[in-house]
Amino acid sequence: MSVETREFLLNAHLKAEALQAWIDAGWLAPRANGEGRHFSEVDLARVQLILDLQALGANDDAIPIILDLVDQLHGLRRVLREVVSTVAAQSRTARRHVASGASATHWHEPK
């Protein structure tokens, strides 16, 4: 076990067996490097989320579904930030046009 993995286990308050099971299940996907695995702050936050879900009573069948939904939500937020950034870079007229189109469709289904 690499030093980084040991440090991650200590910071995450997790046992090595649980970490390996979660990696095998695809709940965590640390990057591999020449000396072992590399864990990020996102991995640490994900461990905390999994522990919180378990504390709330989520079982092993529910956790991957919840994690997938959280991943989708983060992906949508990333796309939305890109859209907002792209719109912000447009002319004032274009921004107004986008804003009025968004306002008009906000409460109605698209036709």
C-alpha positions as CSV (number, residue, x, y, z in Angstrom):
1,M,0.0,0.0,0.0
2,S,1.4,3.3,-1.0
3,V,1.9,6.2,1.4
4,E,-0.7,8.2,-0.5
5,T,-3.2,5.4,-0.1
6,R,-2.5,5.2,3.7
7,E,-2.9,9.0,4.0
8,F,-6.1,8.9,2.1
9,L,-7.5,6.1,4.3
10,L,-6.6,8.2,7.4
11,N,-8.1,11.4,6.1
12,A,-11.3,9.5,4.9
13,H,-11.6,7.5,8.1
14,L,-12.0,4.4,6.0
15,K,-10.7,0.9,6.2
16,A,-8.6,-0.5,3.3
17,E,-11.1,-3.3,2.6
18,A,-13.9,-0.8,2.2
19,L,-11.8,1.4,-0.1
20,Q,-11.0,-1.6,-2.3
21,A,-14.6,-2.7,-2.4
22,W,-15.7,0.8,-3.4
23,I,-13.1,1.0,-6.1
24,D,-14.1,-2.4,-7.4
25,A,-17.8,-1.4,-7.4
26,G,-16.9,1.8,-9.3
27,W,-17.9,4.1,-6.5
28,L,-14.4,5.6,-6.5
29,A,-12.0,5.9,-9.4
30,P,-8.7,7.2,-8.3
31,R,-6.0,7.9,-10.9
32,A,-3.2,5.4,-11.1
33,N,0.4,6.5,-11.1
34,G,3.7,4.6,-11.2
35,E,3.7,4.2,-7.4
36,G,0.1,3.4,-6.8
37,R,-3.2,5.3,-6.8
38,H,-3.6,9.1,-6.7
39,F,-6.6,10.4,-4.7
40,S,-8.0,13.8,-5.1
41,E,-10.1,16.1,-3.0
42,V,-13.1,15.0,-5.1
43,D,-12.4,11.4,-4.0
44,L,-12.3,12.5,-0.4
45,A,-15.6,14.3,-0.8
46,R,-17.1,11.3,-2.5
47,V,-16.1,9.0,0.4
48,Q,-17.8,11.4,2.8
49,L,-20.9,11.4,0.6
50,I,-21.0,7.6,0.6
51,L,-20.5,7.5,4.4
52,D,-23.3,10.0,4.8
53,L,-25.6,8.0,2.5
54,Q,-24.9,4.9,4.5
55,A,-25.5,6.7,7.8
56,L,-28.9,7.8,6.3
57,G,-29.8,4.2,5.6
58,A,-28.9,3.9,1.8
59,N,-28.0,0.3,1.0
60,D,-25.4,-0.9,-1.5
61,D,-28.0,-1.1,-4.3
62,A,-29.1,2.5,-3.8
63,I,-25.6,4.1,-3.5
64,P,-24.5,3.7,-7.2
65,I,-27.8,5.1,-8.3
66,I,-27.4,8.1,-6.1
67,L,-23.8,8.6,-7.1
68,D,-24.8,8.5,-10.8
69,L,-27.4,11.1,-10.2
70,V,-24.9,13.3,-8.3
71,D,-22.4,12.9,-11.2
72,Q,-25.1,13.9,-13.7
73,L,-26.0,16.9,-11.7
74,H,-22.3,18.0,-11.6
75,G,-22.1,17.5,-15.3
76,L,-25.2,19.6,-15.9
77,R,-23.8,22.3,-13.7
78,R,-20.5,22.3,-15.7
79,V,-22.4,22.6,-19.0
80,L,-24.6,25.4,-17.6
81,R,-21.5,27.3,-16.5
82,E,-20.1,27.0,-20.0
83,V,-23.4,28.2,-21.5
84,V,-23.5,31.2,-19.2
85,S,-19.9,32.0,-20.0
86,T,-20.6,31.8,-23.7
87,V,-23.7,34.0,-23.4
88,A,-21.8,36.5,-21.3
89,A,-19.2,36.8,-24.1
90,Q,-21.9,37.8,-26.6
91,S,-23.0,41.3,-27.5
92,R,-25.6,43.0,-25.3
93,T,-28.3,42.5,-28.0
94,A,-27.5,38.8,-28.2
95,R,-27.6,38.5,-24.4
96,R,-31.0,40.3,-24.3
97,H,-32.3,38.0,-27.0
98,V,-31.2,34.9,-25.1
99,A,-32.7,36.3,-21.8
100,S,-36.0,37.1,-23.4
101,G,-36.2,33.6,-25.0
102,A,-35.4,32.0,-21.7
103,S,-38.0,34.1,-19.9
104,A,-40.7,33.3,-22.5
105,T,-40.1,29.5,-22.2
106,H,-39.3,29.4,-18.5
107,W,-42.9,28.5,-17.4
108,H,-44.1,26.8,-20.7
109,E,-43.2,23.6,-22.4
110,P,-41.3,24.1,-25.7
111,K,-43.5,23.7,-28.8
